[in-house]
């Protein structure tokens, strides 16, 4: 199991998550989150996890009850195959949020859990050399 970030570490992810959830919902689309179910503290139905240890969760207001998008967690109640479940996801386990209908959204960096990194920027950054720091006298 991978451990989430320390609770005192500030992150922009919950703010982006809430903003994207509102934007996607206001546009009449379905917000879905990608979750790393291998991280400590994640409580999701085991039968819905894929081979890579991920699960995609519909967090549309018509699909869940009691949705909480806080700085520490995503939690709600939902049905999976007709069975009710209480879902709990530490914010560090959220890998991204997107609209099911259009695919628009944001992916968070997997190397630094919870820090946003749009996919296009990641591709560009990965193809270039890493920046270096030079001391100027």
C-alpha positions, 0 to 999 in steps of 0.5 A: 500500500502507498501512503498518502501525503502527510495531513499538514501538507497543503495541496491545490487538488481539493480546490481544483476538484471542487471547481471541476465538479461544479463546472462539469455539473453546471454544464449538465455533464457527469463528473467522474473521479479516477482513484488509486484504490491501493492507497491507505484509507481508500474504501471502495467496493473491491470488485470494481477495482481494475488491474492497475488498482484504480477505480472510476467513480461517478460523483454526480449529484444524482448518483450519490448521497451525502457527497463531501469534497473536503480538503482531506477527503471525498466521501459519499454513499452510493450503490454498486450492483444494487448494494449500498456502500459508504465510499471514502477516498483520501484526497491524495488518492484522487488521480483526476476528475473529468466529464464522462461525456466529453473527457474534459478534466484534469489529471493530478500528478501521480509522482507528487500525489494531489498536485495538479498537472494537466496531461498536455503539460506532462507530455511536453515536460517529459520530452524536454530536459529538466530545468536546472538551477544556476548560481549567478554571482 
